[in-house]
Amino acid sequence: MADLYERGGGDIRNARRLVAFVGVYIILVSQFLVFSKPVEETLTPPYTGLALIGIGIVVLGQLMPARPFLRRLSDSTALGDRAFWILAGASFSALAMMAMYFFTTYARVNYIPVVTVWLLGMGCYIYAFKPGQDFFDLSGFLDAVRKRRVEIVLVALLMVGAAAARFHRLGEIPRVLDGDEGAVGLMAQATVEGRLSNSFAMWDNFGALYLQLINVSMNLFGATPFALRLLPAVGGTLAIPCVYLLAREIGGRRIGMLAAFLIAFSHSHIHFSRIASVAYIQGTWLAPLELYFLLSGIRKRQSWRAALGGVILAAHFSVYLTSQVIAGMLLVFTLLLLFLYRSWFKTRLVQAAAFWGGFFIALFPAGLYFIMQPGEFTNRLDKEGMFQSGWLQATMESTGQGAAEILFGRVVHSFLSLIYYPAFDFYGSPAPVLSMISTVMFLAGLGLAFWRARNPSYLLLNGYFWAATIAVGMFALPPSADSYRMLMALPAAMIMAAIGLDEILQMFGVSWNANRFAYGAGVSIVLLSLLAFNLQTYYLDFAGRCRFAADVAGRFASYLGTQIQETHTDQKIYLLSDAIFIYGTHPSTPFLSHSRPAVNFPDPLENLTVISGEVIIAPPSRMEELELWARDHPGGDLRYTYDCKDPILLMYTVP
């Protein structure tokens, strides 16, 4: 084949490349169509003719003579490298969309080929904007590493510290799973079949692709709390370099390093990196990374960076709903640049087009799924939205306030949940998301960022923070959940806090350029104080106090699941249930018990007939009843499980 290619001459290679691509693409289409249908006993599989056509086109492309028309066509911009790779990227993404549709129709459960083609499409699109002849210049990369070696080492050390705070006894702290963590675990296990085997599907605005990755973790490490929480811990650790990159692009290296430290040891960020129920944590590294590549691409006029930012944003849609807020904010940001910074932005329209082109092309499969299942895309809004749920109308009627007043109050509440209200929901900490010292730095940085909004970088930072704050305030309920939902805005808040600290020191005459020792000493005192506060807040005030999982019933459900899983008997397990403690109310129980059931028994224990080897479990409300019954039926194994210092579960194995 190589001989044929050389014999025909290289002057029509672009035309041959296009023809070969069409042939290979047709073969791929035929194979996806074959794979989407059940296997039949036949002489030739379905769509064999289509595959043969593709093979013929591939061969024909290599036999094309180098005629003048083909030479001119091959030299045209329409068949140039950029046009070809953009076409390839769009075609592969469209093929993934088509394959996803057919696989869904014929109930196929292995979507690895679909995801592979989708990733290939994103790679082709990014490659279209390669800066030179070689997409990856190893020598240039090594030179950049040498120049930034101090930065790289410092960020790496921060990542090590952040990882230690997030992975330390990950499966044991918090010591219980909340109900939503159990639900995430069960749905992740359900991705092996059914609609969630489709990597572009959604469940409760969790992307199926993200759930599938959690299931991979559980396949590797077992269906354990550690495996369930592994991806959040990884995502929380990745936030450090991503926040550093965005902060450095906005304010320089000092701001980047300060922001990375602040988020690395934020007690709220540490906590939500250690539980699986709140997927906003993944947005704390994905969103800064998307914004970094867009901003650096526009500023440096490097289209490949902008294109990469666009495809990452599209992939973010297969993780969690933070992507929806970021996409909306960036659309407004682009329009503001177009109208308010026209002279500066018109020389960067190519980069903006590369970003949005990458976003829409990579969104093909997920976009089709949203069209097919719009309810999955708006699931959270439909259930917890201020407008859709009827909450706004009901509040207007009960308080007599107008809609604008209520909406403004909700935005204020979401803002204050960062700096004032305790972070109870999905946490249980009496402290707000930001400490008092962090709040001072943040408020100073917030004002400075607003003052500098005429700079496109600071305009983006303001948009990032306020888009998340307004989205939480205006579209999400209940208000008590604002604290964990404001994780969307936490990277922006930490960058603002870093700006605030840096500027406060400079205002006091302790600038980096004037007196590095004094600046370093001041920063060190503040950061060490914050480190001590955050680690104490999480590991001493929270982790050791049994505050997670909302209430006793939620904590009991987790202990119950663990106890059932650890009970080595084939006999029945009975739970002395009541109106509060019931098997089946919290998904954490079946997840931890590996779906092994317990029989709810609400009647008096004296009415229960049991045989040797069966197990009776009592919640706190019926422990005394089981203790008395065990005295009347001695010889069995009576065991208590404690929640901190309080007994929460009593188990008796019948002799």
C-alpha positions, -999 to 999 in steps of 0.1 A, spaced: 0 0 0 29 23 8 43 16 -27 10 26 -43 10 58 -23 46 68 -33 40 58 -70 11 82 -72 31 112 -60 27 132 -28 11 162 -44 -24 149 -40 -20 134 -6 -46 157 10 -72 145 -15 -61 109 -9 -63 114 28 -99 127 26 -109 97 4 -92 72 27 -110 88 57 -144 85 40 -137 48 34 -126 41 69 -155 61 82 -180 40 62 -163 8 75 -167 21 111 -204 30 105 -210 -5 92 -194 -21 122 -214 0 146 -246 -9 128 -236 -46 129 -228 -44 166 -261 -26 174 -282 -56 163 -285 -91 177 -263 -118 162 -281 -139 135 -272 -172 118 -265 -160 82 -240 -163 54 -230 -126 57 -236 -103 87 -258 -73 81 -243 -43 64 -215 -63 48 -222 -45 16 -216 -11 34 -183 -24 47 -172 -35 13 -180 -1 -1 -158 14 25 -130 -10 17 -133 -1 -20 -131 36 -13 -100 31 7 -83 12 -21 -96 36 -47 -81 65 -28 -46 50 -31 -50 44 -68 -61 80 -77 -38 95 -104 -22 129 -97 -43 149 -122 -41 187 -123 -76 191 -109 -68 169 -79 -35 187 -74 -54 221 -72 -80 206 -50 -54 190 -27 -36 223 -23 -68 242 -14 -76 254 21 -107 232 21 -85 201 21 -58 215 43 -47 201 77 -69 222 99 -101 217 78 -94 179 76 -89 174 113 -119 196 122 -140 175 98 -125 143 113 -133 155 149 -169 164 140 -174 132 120 -162 110 148 -183 128 174 -213 125 151 -205 88 147 -205 84 185 -238 102 186 -253 79 160 -238 48 177 -252 59 210 -287 62 195 -285 27 179 -270 11 210 -298 26 231 -324 14 206 -311 -22 206 -302 -23 243 -265 -28 240 -246 -24 272 -209 -21 262 -203 15 252 -165 14 252 -164 16 214 -187 46 214 -167 64 240 -135 55 222 -147 71 190 -160 101 209 -125 106 225 -109 102 191 -131 129 178 -121 153 205 -84 145 199 -88 151 162 -104 185 168 -77 196 192 -50 184 168 -65 206 141 -52 236 160 -16 223 165 7 253 167 34 240 144 45 210 124 49 189 155 19 190 180 41 180 209 76 196 210 95 175 236 125 198 237 103 229 242 83 211 269 115 202 288 127 238 285 94 250 300 97 225 328 132 237 336 121 273 336 92 266 359 108 239 380 104 258 413 67 263 406 62 226 396 80 214 428 59 237 450 26 228 434 36 191 436 43 195 474 9 211 478 -7 182 460 11 157 483 -2 176 513 -37 179 498 -37 142 490 -27 133 525 -56 153 539 -80 137 515 -68 101 514 -60 96 551 -84 68 563 -107 77 534 -130 47 539 -133 53 576 -137 91 579 -165 100 579 -172 67 596 -206 63 580 -221 67 546 -251 90 542 -281 78 522 -271 97 490 -237 81 491 -253 47 492 -276 57 463 -246 68 442 -229 35 450 -260 14 440 -265 34 408 -228 31 399 -231 -7 402 -262 -5 380 -242 9 351 -233 -26 340 -267 -29 324 -298 -9 316 -300 27 306 -270 38 327 -247 15 306 -250 44 281 -221 66 290 -240 97 280 -270 91 301 -278 108 334 -292 99 368 -302 128 391 -278 150 370 -249 126 377 -233 117 344 -234 80 337 -198 82 326 -188 94 360 -209 66 377 -192 41 354 -158 53 366 -169 49 402 -180 13 393 -145 7 379 -131 18 412 -154 -6 430 -145 -35 407 -108 -28 415 -111 -23 453 -144 -39 462 -178 -23 470 -164 -5 500 -166 31 512 -130 36 501 -137 26 465 -169 47 465 -150 78 477 -119 73 456 -129 95 427 -140 124 448 -107 123 466 -88 122 433 -109 151 420 -103 171 452 -65 166 448 -66 176 411 -82 209 421 -49 221 434 -30 223 401 -61 234 382 -68 263 406 -32 272 405 -32 274 367 -63 296 365 -51 319 394 -17 323 378 -33 332 345 -53 359 363 -30 373 388 5 358 384 25 331 402 21 345 437 -16 346 434 -16 311 419 4 296 447 -17 313 474 -49 302 459 -37 266 455 -27 265 492 -60 279 503 -81 253 484 -57 225 493 -64 229 530 -99 243 530 -119 222 555 -150 222 533 -130 212 502 -113 184 522 -147 171 535 -165 171 502 -134 154 486 -141 125 511 -177 118 503 -194 106 471 -228 122 476 -218 157 464 -204 156 429 -199 194 429 -163 185 440 -155 175 405 -164 209 393 -137 224 415 -110 211 391 -129 208 358 -142 243 358 -109 260 366 -92 239 340 -118 248 314 -115 285 322 -77 284 322 -75 269 287 -101 294 274 -85 324 290 -49 315 282 -59 305 246 -76 339 241 -48 359 257 -20 341 240 -40 336 207 -33 299 209 -63 281 194 -54 247 206 -57 258 242 -92 273 236 -102 241 217 -91 220 246 -111 241 270 -142 236 249 -140 199 247 -133 196 285 -164 216 291 -184 193 269 -170 162 287 -179 179 320 -216 175 310 -211 137 315 -200 143 351 -223 168 368 -245 198 364 -218 224 373 -211 223 336 -245 238 328 -237 269 349 -202 273 335 -215 270 299 -241 297 305 -216 320 322 -191 316 294 -217 324 268 -224 357 286 -187 363 289 -181 358 252 -209 383 244 -195 408 268 -161 405 252 -177 409 218 -196 441 227 -174 458 254 -139 448 243 -145 448 206 -111 460 194 -92 436 217 -115 407 211 -117 409 173 -81 397 169 -91 367 191 -123 356 174 -106 325 160 -98 313 195 -133 319 207 -146 300 177 -122 272 185 -136 270 220 -172 269 211 -166 247 181 -149 221 203 -177 224 229 -206 218 204 -188 191 185 -178 172 216 -214 176 230 -230 158 201 -237 124 219 -247 140 252 -268 166 234 -287 140 215 -294 122 248 -307 155 263 -331 158 234 -342 122 238 -345 125 276 -350 162 285 -363 153 319 -329 138 328 -312 171 319 -335 192 340 -339 166 368 -327 187 397 -344 219 385 -377 200 382 -374 186 417 -356 214 436 -359 244 413 -374 275 429 -398 281 399 -406 246 389 -414 233 424 -439 261 431 -418 273 461 -416 309 449 -453 312 444 -460 296 478 -435 319 495 -450 350 479 -484 340 492 -472 331 527 -450 362 532 -466 388 511 -432 396 495 -427 402 458 -408 378 436 -378 402 432 -374 406 470 -375 368 475 -350 361 447 -327 388 460 -329 373 495 -320 339 481 -289 352 463 -278 369 495 -284 337 514 -263 317 490 -235 343 493 -237 343 531 -235 305 531 -198 309 522 -189 332 551 -216 332 577 -241 302 578 -228 269 592 -222 241 567 -246 215 580 -261 199 549 -240 168 538 -214 180 563 -225 187 599 -199 214 607 -209 244 628 -183 264 609 -191 282 576 -173 272 544 -147 300 548 -129 307 581 -130 342 596 -95 350 583 -103 336 549 -134 357 548 -115 389 554 -91 381 526 -120 370 503 -141 402 509 -110 423 501 -103 403 470 -140 404 459 -139 442 459 -106 443 441 -118 418 415 -149 439 409 -128 471 406 -106 454 380 -135 439 360 -124 461 330 -96 435 326 -110 405 307 -92 381 332 -110 397 362 -142 399 342 -140 362 339 -132 357 376 -162 379 385 -184 359 361 -172 326 376 -180 336 412 -213 354 406 -227 330 381 -224 302 406 -238 323 435 -268 335 415 -274 301 401 -275 286 436 -296 314 449 -322 316 421 -326 280 409 -319 257 439 -337 246 470 -337 242 500 -317 272 513 -300 249 539 -283 232 509 -266 264 498 -234 257 517 -224 226 497 -238 239 464 -215 269 467 -186 245 461 -192 257 425 -179 291 435 -152 280 460 -123 280 435 -132 316 424 -136 326 461 -101 312 469 -85 331 440 -102 363 453 -89 355 488 -54 351 474 -57 384 456 -70 400 488 -41 387 509 -15 398 484 -30 433 481 -35 438 518 2 431 524 11 455 496 -12 482 510 5 478 544 39 484 526 50 448 527 52 440 490 70 411 475 93 434 454 101 458 483 107 433 511 105 396 503 114 385 538 86 405 555 61 395 528 71 358 532 68 360 569 34 377 568 21 351 543 35 322 563 18 334 595 -15 337 578 -13 304 559 -1 284 589 -29 298 610 -54 288 583 -38 253 580 -42 248 618 -78 261 618 -89 240 588 -73 207 600 -87 212 635 -122 221 621 -123 189 600 -103 163 618 -110 173 654 -142 192 655 -160 172 629 -145 138 621 -143 128 658 -178 140 668 -201 117 647 -219 146 631 -222 132 595 -254 118 579 -279 143 593 -295 122 620 -294 90 641 -315 71 616 -291 79 588 -261 69 608 -278 37 621 -286 27 585 -249 28 576 -239 7 607 -267 -17 599 -255 -23 564 -219 -29 576 -231 -52 603 -252 -73 579 -223 -76 555 -200 -87 583 -225 -113 596 -213 -147 585 -244 -167 585 -269 -180 559 -298 -177 583 -323 -148 584 -314 -115 599 -342 -96 617 -343 -59 624 -365 -48 653 -380 -19 633 -402 10 644 -414 41 627 -379 56 625 -355 26 621 -365 5 591 -345 -15 567 -348 0 532 -353 37 540 -316 46 533 -297 33 503 -265 32 523 -278 0 540 -282 -22 508 -250 -8 494 -229 -17 525 -247 -50 530 -240 -59 493 -278 -61 489 -283 -87 516 -317 -80 531 -329 -79 567 -365 -87 577 -383 -58 594 -401 -69 625 -421 -41 641 -440 -64 665 -430 -72 701 -399 -94 701 -417 -121 722 -439 -128 691 -408 -136 670 -400 -173 664 -364 -179 656 -341 -208 650 -304 -214 658 -280 -192 639 -305 -165 631 -296 -129 639 -316 -102 656 -306 -65 654 -320 -38 675 -318 0 669 -313 24 699 -351 26 705 -354 -12 710 -321 -22 725 -335 -27 760 -361 -50 746 -335 -72 729 -313 -72 761 -342 -85 782 -351 -111 755 -314 -122 754 -314 -128 791 -344 -151 788 -326 -169 759 -290 -171 770 -261 -187 752 -260 -165 721 -235 -139 710 -246 -104 721 -226 -75 705 -229 -37 708 -218 -12 681 -210 23 692 -213 56 674 -186 75 691 -195 69 728 -231 60 723 -244 25 715 -263 26 682 -268 -10 673 -272 -43 693 -269 -76 676 -278 -110 690 -270 -143 673 -295 -170 684 -277 -201 699 
